[in-house]
């Protein structure tokens, strides 16, 4: 066996961690930074305090506050050109997944070219991205510790992936104060997204004892604290959720992602489905699908999700894990299924065929039929026919 594990991002975690953002930037030798955020975060007191910390440390600040729901290719290319023209030395991202993916794309392009389209795929650039400091404001995407960015190409209605070992953020600052102003709906979406990362990483054929330990503990932390964090506003639970979100992405950053993300991708690109809805409704079923090939792992994950698995067979334990996940969804107000307006029945077969490349293959093969495998580093091979069945089950058909 040959395992590889890589995690170069320094993590500062806990109450008051955000106060050190200016010192972190100076420690990286940054004299001028682009701060990337969205309009809602730009209005928060903690954002103003972070800018003050940067400026008090002698760091000049340029602002981009127009991020939307998805990281967009047009924003990335325009802001990368701005970085080159204004002598920006680093990127600071304060926001959710779309903000961090935007900033990461900017950091890659500013150091390497004129458009992210030139650098799609894994490791498709030569020079290190500009140094990045990430401040996640949701316990969600985990992009703060990830080498990858996922971006929407508005012209072609596609979700694109870029990144590599040269685009890991330098510093991630996890301060639970940022979650206090997060609307409940956004908190639910981001938390479910993070939980899918742990589940997906656990069932890939690239998983190792290191990533399994991270994924299982992250799933346990999330399942055990999401209710208190989101529904009760418990500060300690928020801190646990932030750490678990980062742990989940460290796990999937090394073990990669599996079928839920592969099947969600065409729904996001062609039907404009929000990413957490896609992966969240898919993962209970893809988890069960993969657990058939790794029943002991399915049992351990079910226990981590809070299921009482004493005296159960492996198959019964996995079903109990699904039930625990669905109860969590119900308590949080996350839907178990998507409706026909979100995935029309007549497009299920089309979506299954479009899912074939997954996240990691360069393109859909010329010939696709029911037996074509979905490209995913999973413990069990899924075909297009299997994908149709998954769609039909998780969308309530």
N, C-alpha and C positions, 0 to 999 in steps of 0.2 A: 504494500500500500504506500502511496505517496500523497501526502497532504500539503496544501499550501494555505497559509492564513496571513493576512496582511491588514493592519489597522493603524495608520500613521496619525490620525486626527487626535489632537489633545482635547480632552473633555473637561470642562469646568462645570460642576453640578452643585446646585443648592441655592438656598435663599441668599440673595445678595450677589450672586455670581455675575449678574449683568453689570454691576458697578465696575468691574474690572475690564470692560471692553476697550477703553482707551489705552490702558496699559498693555493689553494683548496686541493691539494694533502697533503700538510703538515697539513692542518686543519683536514684531515681525519686520521692523524697519520701514513701516509704511508712513509716508509723509502726506499722501493724498489718497483718499478712497472714494469709491462710488458706493453709496448706501442704497440698497434696493429694498423696496417695500411695496405695500398696497395702500390705497386711500384710507381704509379702516384702521390699519395699524399706525399710519402716519399721524392719526389724531389721538393716539393713546399717550398718557403721561410717561410711561416707561420708554416709549420711543424718543420723546424729547430728552429724557434723562440720558439715554444712550448716546444721543448726538452731543449732549453737553460733555459727557465723559470723553468722547473722541476729541472734541475741540480743546478741552482742558489739557489733554495729553499732547497738544500741538499737531493734531492730525487734521488736515483740511478735508472738507466734506463736500462732495457733489451728490445730488439726490436724484433718484428715479423712483417715483411713487405711484406708477400707473399699472402695476401688475394686476392681472385679472384672475379668473378661476383657473385657467391653464397657463403654463409658461408658453410664450408665443415666440415663434421664430423671428418675426419682424421686430419685436422688442429687443431680442438678444443681439441681432446684427446691428441695429441702430445704436444701442448702448455700448457695444464693443468698439464701434467706430468712434464714439464719443470718448471712451477711455484712452484710445490711442492719441486722439487729437488734444486732449486735456492733460495728458501726462499722469493719468490715474495709475497708482502702483498696486492697488488691491481692491477687493470687493467685500463689502459687509452686507450680509443679508439678514433682515429682521422681518420674519413673517412665516407663513405656512409653506407647504410643499411647492406651490407654484412660484412663490417668491424665491425660494432657495434654488429651484431648478433654473429660473431665469438668471439669477446671479451666477450660477455655476456655468451656464452656457456663455454668458458674457465673459467670464474669466478665461474660458477655453479659447474663444474666438479672438479676444483682445490680444492674446499672446501668440496666436497661430495663423490667423487668416482674416478673411472678410465676411464669411458666412458659416454658420454651423452646418449647413448642408455639405460643406467640404470635409467635415470631420465626424460624420455619422458612423455609428458602430462602436466597437470596443477598441480603445487605444489607437484611434486613427488621427493622431496628431503627435508632433515631435517635441514641442517645447512645453515645459510645465505651465499649467494655467496660472493666472495671477493668484497670489495668495488670497485665501478666503477665510473670513470669520462668519460663522453661521449662528444665528439666534432663532431657534424654532419657537413660534408662538402657538403651535398646536402640538399635542402629544400624538403625532400622526405619521407623517411620511418618513421620518428618519433621514431625510436628505442631508441633514447636517453632518452625518458621518459616512456618506456615500460618495463613491467616485463617479456615479452616473447622474445624468440629467435626462428627464423625459419631457419632450417639447411638442407642442401642437403646431403643425404646418397648416395654416389656415387655407392656403391655396389648394392643397391636395387632400385636405381632410384626413390627415394621417397623424398618428402619434409616433415621434421619432426618438431614438435613444442615441446618446453620445456619452463618452467619458472613458476613463481608464485610470491606471495608477498615478498618472500625472495630474489628475484633477480632484484628488481628495482635498476637502477643506483642511486648513491648517489648525483651526480652533473651532470647537463647538461649545457654546455657552448655554447651559440648561438651567434656567431660573424659573421656578414655578410662579413667580409674580406675573408672568405674561399670560397665564391661563385664566386669571381672575376676570378679565373682560371678554373672554371668548364666549360667543353665544352658544347656547346649549346644542343647537342643531349642528353647528360647525364642530363642536367638541365631540359629538357622537360620531360624525363622519370620519374625523381624523383618527379617533381612537380605534374604530373598526378597521380602518386602513392599516394602522400599525399592527393590530392583532393578526391580520392576514399575512403580514411579512413573516412573523414568527412561525405560523402554521405552514406557510409555503416553504420556507427555508428548511423546515424539519423533514420534509418529504422529497428532497432532491437527492440525486445520486452523487452529488458533490458534497453532501453533508459530512461533517467530521465530528469527533467527540467535542471539539471546541465549539463548533457552531450549534450542535445539538444542545449543549449545556446552556448557551446563550438563548436559543430559541425556546427551550422548555421553561427556563426561568422567566423570560420575558412574557410568555403566554400566561404563566401563573401570576406574575405581578399584575398584568393587565386585567385578566379575568377577575382577580381578587380586589381590584381597586377602582375599576372604571365607574362602578355605580357611585361610590363615595366621592370620587373626583368630580364627576359630571353632574350628578343629581344633588349632592349635598355640599359641593364646593369645599371639600376637605383639603386643606393645604398640603398635608403630608401625602395624601393619595395623589394629588396633582404632581408632586415631586416624583413619586414612584412611577406614575404614568409617563412622565418625560424621560426618565431613565430607561424604562422598558421599551419605549419607542425607539430610542437610540440602539439599545441592545438588539431589538428585532432587525434593525437595518444592518447592524454589524454582522449578524448571522446571515442574512440574505445577501449581503454584499460579498460574502465569501462562498456561500453555498448556492447562491442564485435563487431565482423565483420559479415557480412551477405553473401548473395548469390554470389556476384561477386568474393569474395575470395574463397568460396567453389568450384565454377565452374572453377576458374583459377588453383586451386591446381593440378589436374591431367594433365593439359596442361604443367605445369612447370616440374612436376616430370617425365612424360612419353614422352613428346615431346620436352623437353628442351626449352620451351618458356620462355622468360624473364618475370619476374613477372609484371612489369609495363604494358607491352603489353597485358598480360592476363586480369588483373583487369581493365585497362583503356578501353579496347574495350567492356568489359562485362558490366561495371557499368551504361552506359546510359540506357541499356535495363533492368537490374535488378532494377534500380531506378524506372522505369516506372511500372514494375511488382509489386513492393511493394507499390507504391503510390496508386494503385487501392484499397488497404486495408486501406490506411491512406491518403485520398485525401487532407485534409487540410495541412498536413505536406508536401505533394508533392507541393502544391501551395507555401508554404513559402520557400521551398528549391529552387524552380524555380526562385523566386524573388532574393534569395541570389546569385544565379548563374548569375544574370544579365538580366533575361528575363523581358520584360514589360508584366505584367500579368493583367493590368487594363482591366476590362470588360470581362475577360475570365472565362469560366467555369473551374472547378478544372481539368478536363481532358485536356482541351485546355492549361491550365497553365503548366501542366506537360510536354505536348508536346513542349511548348515554352521553358521550361527548358532544355529539350533534345536538341533542336535546338541551344540554347545558349552554351551548352556544346560542341556540334559538331563544332560550329563556333570557339570556343576557340581552339579545337584540330586543326582545319584547319589553324588558324593563327600561331600556334606553330609548325606545321609540324608533329603532332601526327596522326597516321592513324586511320580512323574510323573503319576499318575492318582488319582482318587478312586473308592472302591468303591460298589457298589449300596446299601449301607447309608447312605452319605452323600448320594447322589443316586439314588433309585429310578428305574428305567427308565421307569415309567409316569408320572413327573412331569416329564420333560424338556420336553415341549411346554408344560406349565403354567409352568415356570420361564422359558422363552423368552418367553412372553406377558407375564409379570410383569416381565421385564427391559426392556420397551419404554420406560418413562419414564427409565431410567438414573439417573444422579446429579442431572441438572440440570432435567429436565422436572417440572412440578408434579404430574402424575397420569397414570394409564393412560387412553388415549382409550376412548370407549365401544365402538367397533368395532375389533377387532384380528384380523387374519388373517395368513397366511403372508407376505404382501408388506409388512406394516407395518414401517417402519424403527425400529430401536433408537435412542433419543435419545442421541447422543454426538457431540462435536465432533471426529469422526475424519476422516482423509483418504479413507476409503472408506465408503460407506453399507452397513450391515449390516441385513438384514431378519430377521424372526422365523424364517423358514426357514433362513437362514444361521446364526442363533444355535443352532437345533436341531443343525445339523451340527457346530458348534464344540463344543457340549456332548458330543455323541456321540464326537467325536475325543479330546477332552482327558480324558474319563472312560473311555477305553479301549474304547468300543463301536464 
